[in-house]
C-alpha cells in the first residue's frame, strides 16, 4: 500500500490560493461581460428553491418566460451549487471557481503520478493545464461553465485506472454527469471528442477494443443518470434549434500569439488583432470572437519541454500525442488545410455549437502532460541535489510566469460595485430592454431578478420563439394574468415561478391568458379536473366556463417526469452495481 502524503495537497492548495487571490480582493463586486447572465442562471434557481421552495423547472424572469432545467446552461443540479445556495450567486460562484481550480490541479497532479512523471516534475502538468490562460480568460469573460475543465484530468485518470478495477468507470460516469448538471455543454462536447480519440488510438496501439467498450458503457451510463436534465434539454433544443456556421477559423500563424504571447489581456488583444463584436469579421485576421475564445498561453518553456517529452516518450504515449494534435487541428476550424471541425459540426448536437478554437483545451491538456514528461527526462538526468533544485526553480518560474500573465485578468474582471436594487413586492414583466451598465455587460438580467422583474429582450444563447408578452409600460398591458373579455374578473393571483394560482369569477365563457411565453409542459387544473392549456398569441392560455373557482396552472413537462424516473432507476441500479463491483 502506497504511503499517503499530505504535502502535494498543501502545495497545490497554496498555489491555488495565491493564483486566485485577486478575485477575492472585492469579494462582493460583480463581474463584467457575460458575468451577468451566468450569475443570473445561478441566481434564478436559488431564488426558486429558497424563496418559493420549488424544483426549478420554469424561469419567468427572462425573455417573457423560458425553460430553466431544460436550458443548456442550467447549473443547479451540480453538487457544487451548494456554494451558491449558501453564500449567494456572487460569492458562491467565486468560491466555486477556487474549488474547481484546486480540484483540477490536484487531478492533473494525480494523473501525472499515475503516468510515472517524476517526483518534482509531476507538479508541472497541473500548473501548465489549469493555470494556462484558458481557464482565467473564460472566467474573466464570465463563462463560469468552463471551470469544469477541472474534471478532465480526473476522468482520464479514472478511465486509465479502470484497466485494473472496473469501479473507476463509475467515477468517470459521476464526473461527466456533474459536468452536464453544471450546464457545461462546451466541456462535455470537448470530452466527447477528446476521450474517444485517445481511446481509439490506444485500441489501435494495443490491438484491443476493451477500452472502446468501456467508453460506450460510460456514455450510456452518463445519459441514463443525467436523463432528468438531458431528456427535457434535448426536447427543448429540438424544438428551438440553434444552427451556426461551421466555417469559423483560427488562423495557423496566430498560434504563436495564442500559446506564447504574454499579452493575454482581452482588451489589449482585441485591439491588437482588431477583433470586432461577435458575428463581424476582423480586418486583421479571420477571427470572429473576443480574445477569451482564443487565448491559451502556456509559455515558451513548457512548450519546449512538451516537445522534448514528445520526442523521448512518443513510442510510449503516441495516443496522447495524436489526441493533442487532432484537437489542435479541430481548433483551427477553416483555418486548417482541411476543415476537420466541419465534419464534427455535422453531427447531431454539434451542429448547434460554434467557436472551434475552444477545442484547443485538448491540445493544452496533452501538452501539459508532455511538458511534465520532458521535465522528467531532465530530472532523471542527474542525481545531484543542485540539479533537483534546478528542476524546482523551473517549475517555480513557470508558475510565476503564468501568474503574472493572468493576474491582470482577474484583477480587472470584478469591477462593478453592487448597485442598490429595490425589490418590488409583486412580480411583473417590467422591462423590454434593461441594462444598467452599457458597454460593460450585454444586459442586466441579475439586477432585474433582484427587482423581482421580467425582461423581454434578454441576451439568450438559444433562439427561442417569443409570444406577445407585454411590459407594464406598454399601453395595451392588461396585467400578468387577464381575461380576453373584460366582463370577467380576476379575484386574486398567487404568483410563483412554477405554479400560478388564480381565483376567478367567470360570468361568461372566456379565455384566461398568462403574460408569459407558452411552452409545451404547461398544465392546469380546477380541483381534480384537468384543463387544456394552449397558446394564444404565443402566450399561456386556457378556456374557462362560467363559475367561481380556483385555477391552478403549473409547469411540469412529461419529458421531466420521464427523465426523473429514468435517472432515479439508473442511480439505484448504478449503486447496486457499484456495491457488487467493490466487494
C-alpha positions as CSV (number, residue, x, y, z in Angstrom):
1,X,0.0,0.0,0.0
2,X,1.4,3.4,-1.1
3,X,2.2,5.8,1.7
4,X,-0.2,8.8,1.7
5,X,1.5,12.3,1.6
6,X,-0.3,15.5,2.6
7,X,2.5,17.7,1.1
8,X,1.2,17.7,-2.6
9,X,-2.3,18.7,-1.4
10,X,-0.9,21.5,0.7
11,X,1.4,22.7,-2.1
12,X,-1.4,22.7,-4.7
13,X,-3.8,24.3,-2.3
14,X,-1.4,27.2,-1.6
15,X,-0.7,27.6,-5.3
16,X,-4.5,27.8,-6.0
17,X,-4.9,30.4,-3.2
18,X,-2.1,32.5,-4.5
19,X,-3.2,32.3,-8.1
20,X,-6.9,33.1,-7.5
21,X,-6.4,35.6,-4.7
22,X,-7.0,38.7,-6.9
23,X,-10.6,37.5,-7.5
24,X,-11.4,37.9,-3.8
25,X,-10.0,41.5,-3.5
26,X,-13.5,42.9,-3.6
27,X,-15.5,39.7,-2.8
28,X,-19.0,41.2,-3.4
29,X,-18.2,43.0,-6.6
30,X,-19.8,41.9,-9.8
31,X,-18.1,40.7,-12.9
32,X,-18.2,42.3,-16.4
33,X,-19.1,40.9,-19.8
34,X,-21.0,37.6,-19.6
35,X,-20.9,37.5,-15.8
36,X,-24.4,39.0,-15.6
37,X,-26.1,36.2,-17.5
38,X,-24.2,33.4,-15.8
39,X,-24.8,35.0,-12.4
40,X,-28.5,35.1,-13.4
41,X,-28.6,31.4,-14.4
42,X,-27.3,30.6,-10.9
43,X,-29.4,33.2,-9.0
44,X,-32.8,32.2,-10.5
45,X,-32.8,28.5,-9.3
46,X,-31.5,29.7,-5.9
47,X,-34.4,32.1,-5.7
48,X,-36.9,29.4,-6.7
49,X,-35.5,26.9,-4.2
50,X,-35.1,29.2,-1.2
51,X,-37.9,31.7,-1.8
52,X,-40.6,29.5,-3.3
53,X,-39.5,26.0,-2.2
54,X,-40.0,24.6,-5.6
55,X,-38.0,22.5,-8.0
56,X,-36.7,25.0,-10.6
57,X,-38.4,24.0,-13.9
58,X,-39.5,27.3,-15.3
59,X,-37.9,30.7,-15.5
60,X,-40.4,33.6,-15.7
61,X,-37.7,36.3,-15.4
62,X,-36.1,36.2,-18.9
63,X,-37.4,36.8,-22.4
64,X,-41.0,36.6,-21.3
65,X,-40.6,33.2,-19.7
66,X,-38.3,30.3,-20.6
67,X,-37.4,26.8,-19.6
68,X,-34.9,26.5,-16.7
69,X,-34.0,22.9,-16.0
70,X,-34.1,22.2,-19.8
71,X,-31.8,25.2,-20.6
72,X,-28.3,24.1,-21.7
73,X,-26.7,26.3,-19.1
74,X,-28.9,25.4,-16.1
75,X,-26.4,24.6,-13.3
76,X,-28.4,23.8,-10.2
77,X,-28.2,20.0,-10.2
78,X,-24.5,20.2,-9.7
79,X,-23.4,19.3,-6.1
80,X,-21.2,22.4,-6.3
81,X,-24.4,24.6,-6.5
82,X,-24.4,24.3,-2.7
83,X,-21.9,27.2,-2.6
84,X,-24.4,29.4,-4.4
85,X,-27.3,28.3,-2.1
86,X,-25.3,29.1,1.0
87,X,-23.3,32.2,0.0
88,X,-25.3,33.7,-2.8
89,X,-24.5,33.8,-6.6
90,X,-21.7,36.3,-6.4
91,X,-19.6,34.9,-3.5
92,X,-20.7,31.4,-4.2
93,X,-19.5,31.4,-7.8
94,X,-16.2,32.8,-6.8
95,X,-15.8,30.0,-4.2
96,X,-16.8,27.5,-6.9
97,X,-14.0,28.8,-9.2
98,X,-11.4,28.4,-6.4
99,X,-12.6,24.9,-5.5
100,X,-12.6,23.8,-9.2
101,X,-9.1,25.3,-9.7
102,X,-7.8,23.3,-6.8
103,X,-9.6,20.1,-7.9
104,X,-8.3,20.5,-11.4
105,X,-4.7,21.0,-10.3
106,X,-4.9,18.1,-7.9
107,X,-6.4,15.8,-10.6
108,X,-3.7,16.7,-13.1
109,X,-1.0,16.0,-10.4
110,X,-2.5,12.6,-9.7
111,X,-2.7,11.8,-13.4
112,X,1.0,12.8,-13.7
113,X,1.9,10.5,-10.9
114,X,-0.1,7.6,-12.5
115,X,1.8,8.2,-15.8
116,X,5.1,7.9,-13.8
117,X,6.2,11.5,-14.3
118,X,9.0,12.5,-11.9
119,X,8.6,13.3,-8.3
120,X,9.1,17.1,-8.8
121,X,8.1,17.2,-12.5
122,X,4.6,16.0,-11.5
123,X,3.8,19.5,-10.3
124,X,4.3,20.9,-13.8
125,X,1.3,19.5,-15.7
126,X,-1.3,20.9,-13.2
127,X,0.4,24.3,-13.4
128,X,0.5,24.3,-17.2
129,X,-3.0,23.0,-17.7
130,X,-5.1,24.7,-15.0
131,X,-3.0,28.0,-14.8
132,X,-2.9,28.5,-18.6
133,X,-4.8,31.5,-19.7
134,X,-7.7,29.3,-21.0
135,X,-9.2,28.9,-17.5
136,X,-8.7,32.5,-16.5
137,X,-9.8,34.1,-19.8
138,X,-13.1,32.2,-19.7
139,X,-13.6,33.1,-16.0
140,X,-12.8,36.8,-16.8
141,X,-15.4,36.8,-19.6
142,X,-18.0,35.2,-17.3
143,X,-18.0,31.7,-18.8
144,X,-18.4,30.0,-15.5
145,X,-19.2,26.7,-17.1
146,X,-15.6,26.4,-18.1
147,X,-14.4,25.8,-14.6
148,X,-15.5,22.1,-15.1
149,X,-12.4,21.7,-17.3
150,X,-11.0,20.7,-13.9
151,X,-12.7,17.3,-14.2
152,X,-10.9,16.3,-17.4
153,X,-7.7,15.1,-15.7
154,X,-9.8,13.1,-13.2
155,X,-11.9,11.5,-15.9
156,X,-8.7,10.4,-17.8
157,X,-7.1,9.2,-14.6
158,X,-10.2,7.1,-13.6
159,X,-10.5,5.8,-17.1
160,X,-6.9,4.6,-17.1
161,X,-7.3,3.1,-13.7
162,X,-10.4,1.2,-14.9
163,X,-8.0,-1.3,-16.5
164,X,-7.2,-2.6,-13.0
165,X,-10.6,-2.0,-11.3
166,X,-13.9,-1.6,-13.0
167,X,-15.2,0.6,-10.2
168,X,-13.4,3.6,-11.7
169,X,-15.8,3.5,-14.6
170,X,-18.5,4.6,-12.1
171,X,-16.3,7.5,-11.1
172,X,-16.0,8.6,-14.8
173,X,-19.8,8.5,-15.1
174,X,-20.2,10.6,-11.9
175,X,-17.8,13.3,-13.1
176,X,-19.2,13.6,-16.6
177,X,-22.7,13.7,-15.0
178,X,-21.6,16.5,-12.7
179,X,-20.2,18.4,-15.8
180,X,-23.6,18.0,-17.5
181,X,-25.5,19.0,-14.4
182,X,-23.3,22.1,-14.2
183,X,-24.5,23.3,-17.6
184,X,-21.1,22.9,-19.1
185,X,-22.1,21.9,-22.6
186,X,-18.9,23.1,-24.2
187,X,-16.7,21.0,-21.8
188,X,-18.9,17.9,-22.4
189,X,-18.6,18.4,-26.2
190,X,-14.8,18.6,-25.8
191,X,-14.8,15.5,-23.7
192,X,-16.9,13.6,-26.2
193,X,-14.1,14.2,-28.8
194,X,-11.0,14.1,-26.5
195,X,-11.7,10.8,-24.8
196,X,-12.8,8.8,-27.8
197,X,-9.8,9.9,-29.9
198,X,-7.4,8.9,-27.2
199,X,-9.3,5.5,-26.6
200,X,-9.3,4.7,-30.3
201,X,-5.6,5.4,-30.6
202,X,-4.9,3.2,-27.6
203,X,-7.2,0.5,-29.1
204,X,-5.1,0.6,-32.3
205,X,-1.8,0.5,-30.3
206,X,-2.9,-2.4,-28.2
207,X,-5.0,-4.1,-30.9
208,X,-7.7,-4.4,-28.2
209,X,-11.2,-2.9,-28.2
210,X,-11.8,-3.3,-24.5
211,X,-11.3,0.4,-23.8
212,X,-13.8,1.2,-26.6
213,X,-16.4,-0.9,-24.9
214,X,-15.8,1.0,-21.6
215,X,-16.3,4.3,-23.3
216,X,-19.7,3.1,-24.6
217,X,-20.6,2.0,-21.1
218,X,-19.6,5.4,-19.8
219,X,-21.7,7.2,-22.4
220,X,-24.8,5.1,-21.9
221,X,-24.4,5.3,-18.1
222,X,-24.0,9.0,-18.1
223,X,-27.1,9.5,-20.3
224,X,-29.2,7.4,-18.0
225,X,-28.0,9.2,-14.9
226,X,-28.5,12.6,-16.5
227,X,-31.9,11.8,-18.1
228,X,-33.6,14.2,-15.6
229,X,-31.8,17.0,-17.4
230,X,-30.9,15.6,-20.8
231,X,-34.3,14.5,-21.9
232,X,-36.0,17.9,-21.2
233,X,-33.0,19.6,-22.7
234,X,-33.0,17.6,-25.9
235,X,-36.7,18.2,-26.3
236,X,-36.1,21.9,-25.9
237,X,-33.2,22.2,-28.3
238,X,-35.0,20.1,-30.9
239,X,-38.0,22.5,-30.9
240,X,-35.7,25.5,-30.7
241,X,-32.7,24.6,-32.8
242,X,-29.6,26.7,-32.9
243,X,-27.9,26.5,-36.3
244,X,-24.5,28.1,-36.6
245,X,-22.0,28.1,-39.4
246,X,-19.0,25.7,-39.5
247,X,-16.5,27.9,-41.4
248,X,-15.2,29.7,-38.3
249,X,-11.5,29.8,-38.2
250,X,-8.4,30.3,-36.1
251,X,-5.5,31.2,-38.5
252,X,-2.5,29.0,-38.2
253,X,0.0,31.8,-37.9
254,X,-1.9,33.2,-34.9
255,X,-0.9,30.2,-32.8
256,X,2.2,31.9,-31.7
257,X,0.1,34.7,-30.1
258,X,-2.4,32.2,-28.7
259,X,0.1,30.0,-27.0
260,X,3.1,32.3,-26.4
261,X,2.1,35.9,-26.2
262,X,2.3,37.2,-22.7
263,X,-0.2,39.9,-23.5
264,X,-3.4,37.9,-22.8
265,X,-5.5,40.8,-21.7
266,X,-8.8,40.6,-23.5
267,X,-9.0,44.3,-24.4
268,X,-5.4,44.6,-25.4
269,X,-5.5,41.6,-27.8
270,X,-8.9,42.6,-29.2
271,X,-7.4,46.0,-30.1
272,X,-4.2,44.5,-31.4
273,X,-6.0,41.9,-33.5
274,X,-8.8,44.3,-34.4
275,X,-11.3,41.7,-33.2
276,X,-14.8,43.2,-33.5
277,X,-18.1,42.3,-31.9
278,X,-19.4,38.8,-32.3
279,X,-20.6,38.0,-35.8
280,X,-18.4,40.6,-37.7
281,X,-15.3,39.5,-39.4
282,X,-12.0,41.1,-38.4
283,X,-9.9,43.1,-40.9
284,X,-6.7,41.9,-39.4
285,X,-7.2,38.1,-39.2
286,X,-10.2,35.8,-39.7
287,X,-11.2,35.6,-36.1
288,X,-14.8,36.5,-35.2
289,X,-14.9,36.5,-31.4
290,X,-13.2,38.1,-28.4
291,X,-9.8,37.1,-27.3
292,X,-11.2,35.0,-24.5
293,X,-12.1,32.4,-27.2
294,X,-8.6,32.1,-28.5
295,X,-6.1,32.8,-25.6
296,X,-4.3,29.7,-24.4
297,X,-1.0,31.0,-23.0
298,X,1.4,28.3,-21.7
299,X,4.7,30.0,-22.4
300,X,8.0,29.1,-24.2
301,X,9.5,26.9,-21.5
302,X,6.5,24.5,-21.1
303,X,6.2,24.3,-24.9
304,X,9.9,23.4,-25.3
305,X,9.6,20.8,-22.5
306,X,6.5,19.4,-24.2
307,X,8.5,19.0,-27.5
308,X,11.2,17.2,-25.5
309,X,8.7,15.0,-23.8
310,X,7.1,14.1,-27.2
311,X,10.5,13.2,-28.7
312,X,11.6,10.9,-25.9
313,X,8.2,9.4,-24.9
314,X,6.5,9.3,-28.3
315,X,6.6,5.5,-28.6
316,X,5.0,5.0,-25.2
317,X,2.5,7.9,-25.4
318,X,1.8,8.4,-29.1
319,X,-2.0,8.0,-28.5
320,X,-1.8,11.1,-26.3
321,X,0.3,12.9,-28.9
322,X,-2.3,12.1,-31.6
323,X,-5.1,13.3,-29.3
324,X,-3.4,16.6,-28.8
325,X,-2.7,17.0,-32.5
326,X,-6.3,16.2,-33.5
327,X,-7.8,18.6,-31.0
328,X,-5.4,21.3,-32.2
329,X,-6.4,20.6,-35.8
330,X,-10.1,20.9,-34.8
331,X,-9.5,24.2,-33.0
332,X,-8.2,25.7,-36.3
333,X,-11.6,25.3,-37.9
334,X,-11.5,26.5,-41.5
335,X,-8.0,28.0,-40.9
336,X,-6.5,24.5,-41.3
337,X,-5.6,23.0,-44.6
338,X,-8.6,20.7,-44.2
339,X,-11.6,21.8,-42.0
340,X,-11.9,18.8,-39.6
341,X,-14.3,20.9,-37.5
342,X,-16.8,20.9,-40.3
343,X,-17.1,17.1,-40.0
344,X,-17.9,17.2,-36.3
345,X,-20.2,20.1,-36.9
346,X,-22.5,18.0,-39.0
347,X,-23.1,15.6,-36.1
348,X,-26.3,15.8,-34.0
349,X,-25.9,18.4,-31.2
350,X,-22.6,19.6,-32.6
351,X,-24.4,21.5,-35.3
352,X,-25.6,23.9,-32.5
353,X,-22.0,24.6,-31.3
354,X,-19.5,27.1,-32.6
355,X,-16.1,28.6,-31.9
356,X,-13.8,25.7,-32.8
357,X,-10.9,27.4,-31.1
358,X,-12.4,26.2,-27.7
359,X,-11.1,22.7,-28.5
360,X,-7.5,23.9,-28.1
361,X,-8.0,23.0,-24.4
362,X,-7.4,19.4,-25.5
363,X,-4.1,20.4,-27.0
364,X,-3.1,22.2,-23.9
365,X,-4.1,19.2,-21.8
366,X,-1.9,16.9,-23.7
367,X,0.9,19.5,-23.9
368,X,0.8,19.8,-20.1
369,X,1.4,16.1,-19.7
370,X,4.2,16.0,-22.3
371,X,5.8,19.1,-20.6
372,X,5.9,17.0,-17.4
373,X,7.4,14.1,-19.3
374,X,10.0,16.4,-20.8
375,X,11.0,17.8,-17.4
376,X,11.1,14.2,-16.1
377,X,13.8,13.4,-18.6
378,X,15.8,16.3,-17.2
379,X,15.0,15.4,-13.6
380,X,16.3,11.8,-14.1
381,X,19.4,13.0,-15.9
382,X,21.3,13.6,-12.7
383,X,21.0,12.6,-9.0
384,X,22.9,15.6,-7.8
385,X,21.0,17.9,-5.3
386,X,21.7,21.1,-7.2
387,X,20.1,19.5,-10.3
388,X,16.9,18.8,-8.4
389,X,17.0,22.3,-7.2
390,X,17.2,23.5,-10.8
391,X,14.1,21.4,-11.6
392,X,12.2,23.1,-8.8
393,X,13.3,26.5,-10.0
394,X,12.0,25.8,-13.5
395,X,8.6,24.8,-12.0
396,X,8.5,28.0,-9.8
397,X,9.5,30.1,-12.8
398,X,6.6,28.7,-14.9
399,X,4.2,29.2,-12.1
400,X,5.3,32.9,-11.6
401,X,5.2,33.5,-15.4
402,X,1.6,32.2,-15.6
403,X,0.6,34.1,-12.5
404,X,2.0,37.4,-13.9
405,X,0.3,36.9,-17.2
406,X,-3.1,36.1,-15.8
407,X,-3.1,38.4,-12.7
408,X,-4.3,41.5,-14.6
409,X,-7.3,39.5,-16.0
410,X,-8.6,38.5,-12.5
411,X,-7.7,41.9,-11.1
412,X,-9.7,43.8,-13.7
413,X,-12.7,41.4,-14.0
414,X,-14.8,42.2,-10.9
415,X,-15.1,45.9,-11.0
416,X,-18.8,46.5,-10.6
417,X,-19.8,47.7,-7.2
418,X,-23.2,46.2,-6.4
419,X,-25.9,48.8,-7.1
420,X,-28.8,49.3,-4.7
421,X,-31.7,47.4,-6.3
422,X,-35.1,47.7,-4.6
423,X,-37.2,44.6,-4.7
424,X,-40.8,45.1,-6.0
425,X,-43.5,43.4,-3.9
426,X,-45.1,41.7,-6.9
427,X,-43.5,40.1,-10.0
428,X,-44.2,42.0,-13.2
429,X,-42.8,42.0,-16.8
430,X,-41.4,45.4,-16.3
431,X,-38.7,45.8,-18.9
432,X,-38.4,45.2,-22.6
433,X,-34.7,46.1,-22.6
434,X,-32.7,46.6,-19.5
435,X,-29.0,47.3,-19.0
436,X,-27.6,49.2,-16.0
437,X,-24.0,49.1,-17.3
438,X,-24.0,49.7,-21.1
439,X,-20.7,48.6,-22.8
440,X,-19.7,46.6,-19.8
441,X,-22.4,43.9,-19.8
442,X,-24.9,42.9,-22.5
443,X,-28.0,43.2,-20.3
444,X,-28.9,43.4,-16.6
445,X,-30.6,40.1,-16.1
446,X,-29.4,39.6,-12.5
447,X,-30.4,43.2,-11.3
448,X,-33.8,42.6,-12.9
449,X,-34.2,39.4,-10.9
450,X,-33.3,41.3,-7.7
451,X,-36.0,43.8,-8.7
452,X,-38.5,40.9,-9.0
453,X,-39.0,41.8,-12.6
454,X,-39.1,40.1,-16.0
455,X,-37.2,41.4,-19.1
456,X,-38.5,40.7,-22.5
457,X,-35.3,41.1,-24.6
458,X,-32.5,39.5,-22.5
459,X,-29.4,38.0,-24.0
460,X,-30.0,34.4,-25.0
461,X,-27.7,31.7,-26.5
462,X,-30.6,29.7,-28.0
463,X,-33.1,31.1,-30.4
464,X,-36.4,30.9,-28.6
465,X,-39.8,31.9,-30.1
466,X,-41.4,34.6,-28.0
467,X,-45.1,35.3,-27.6
468,X,-46.7,38.7,-27.5
469,X,-45.6,39.4,-23.9
470,X,-46.3,42.9,-22.7
471,X,-44.5,45.1,-20.1
472,X,-46.1,47.4,-17.6
473,X,-45.1,50.4,-19.7
474,X,-47.0,49.1,-22.8
475,X,-50.3,50.9,-23.5
476,X,-52.0,47.5,-24.1
477,X,-50.7,45.9,-20.9
478,X,-53.5,44.0,-19.2
479,X,-51.6,42.5,-16.3
480,X,-49.7,39.3,-15.7
481,X,-53.0,37.4,-15.9
482,X,-56.2,38.6,-17.6
483,X,-59.3,37.6,-19.5
484,X,-59.9,38.5,-23.1
485,X,-63.4,39.6,-22.1
486,X,-63.3,42.4,-19.6
487,X,-66.6,41.4,-18.0
488,X,-64.9,38.6,-16.2
489,X,-62.8,39.2,-13.1
490,X,-59.5,38.0,-11.5
491,X,-60.3,37.8,-7.8
492,X,-56.8,37.0,-6.7
493,X,-53.5,36.0,-8.3
494,X,-50.9,33.9,-6.3
495,X,-47.6,34.0,-8.3
496,X,-44.7,31.7,-8.1
497,X,-42.3,30.7,-10.9
498,X,-43.6,27.1,-11.5
499,X,-47.1,27.4,-10.1
500,X,-49.8,30.0,-10.7
501,X,-53.0,30.1,-8.6
502,X,-55.8,32.3,-9.9
503,X,-59.1,32.8,-8.3
504,X,-61.6,33.8,-11.0
505,X,-65.2,34.9,-11.4
506,X,-66.3,33.9,-14.9
507,X,-69.7,35.4,-15.8
508,X,-69.5,34.1,-19.4
509,X,-67.2,31.7,-21.2
510,X,-63.8,33.2,-21.8
511,X,-60.1,32.6,-22.3
512,X,-57.7,33.2,-19.4
513,X,-54.3,34.4,-20.6
514,X,-50.9,34.5,-18.7
515,X,-48.4,37.1,-19.8
516,X,-45.6,34.6,-20.4
517,X,-44.4,32.5,-23.3
518,X,-46.3,29.3,-23.9
519,X,-44.1,26.2,-24.0
520,X,-45.2,22.6,-24.1
521,X,-45.3,21.3,-20.5
522,X,-47.7,23.8,-19.0
523,X,-50.7,22.1,-17.4
524,X,-53.7,23.2,-15.5
525,X,-56.5,22.0,-13.2
526,X,-59.5,23.1,-11.3
527,X,-59.6,20.9,-8.3
528,X,-59.2,17.4,-9.8
529,X,-60.4,18.4,-13.3
530,X,-57.7,18.9,-15.9
531,X,-57.6,21.9,-18.1
532,X,-56.4,22.1,-21.7
533,X,-53.5,24.6,-21.9
534,X,-52.8,26.0,-25.3
535,X,-51.0,29.0,-26.8
536,X,-52.8,32.3,-27.6
537,X,-50.5,34.8,-29.5
538,X,-47.7,32.7,-28.1
539,X,-48.8,33.1,-24.5
540,X,-50.1,30.6,-22.0
541,X,-53.8,30.4,-22.0
542,X,-56.9,28.2,-21.3
543,X,-60.6,28.4,-21.9
544,X,-62.8,28.7,-18.9
545,X,-66.6,28.3,-18.5
546,X,-68.9,30.2,-16.1
547,X,-68.4,30.0,-12.4
548,X,-66.2,31.0,-9.5
549,X,-63.3,28.7,-8.8
550,X,-59.5,28.4,-8.2
551,X,-57.5,27.8,-11.3
552,X,-54.0,26.2,-10.9
553,X,-51.5,26.4,-13.7
554,X,-48.2,24.7,-13.4
555,X,-45.2,23.8,-15.5
556,X,-44.5,20.0,-15.4
557,X,-43.3,18.7,-18.8
558,X,-43.6,15.0,-19.5
559,X,-40.0,14.9,-20.5
560,X,-39.0,15.9,-17.0
561,X,-41.2,13.2,-15.5
562,X,-39.8,10.5,-17.8
563,X,-36.2,11.8,-17.2
564,X,-36.6,11.9,-13.4
565,X,-37.9,8.3,-13.3
566,X,-35.2,7.1,-15.6
567,X,-32.5,8.9,-13.6
568,X,-33.9,7.6,-10.3
569,X,-33.9,4.0,-11.5
570,X,-30.4,4.4,-13.1
571,X,-29.0,5.8,-9.9
572,X,-30.4,2.9,-7.8
573,X,-29.2,0.3,-10.3
574,X,-25.8,2.0,-10.5
575,X,-25.4,2.0,-6.8
576,X,-26.3,-1.7,-6.7
577,X,-23.7,-2.5,-9.5
578,X,-21.0,-0.4,-7.7
579,X,-21.5,-2.2,-4.4
580,X,-21.3,-5.5,-6.2
581,X,-18.2,-4.3,-8.0
582,X,-16.2,-3.3,-4.9
583,X,-17.0,-6.5,-3.0
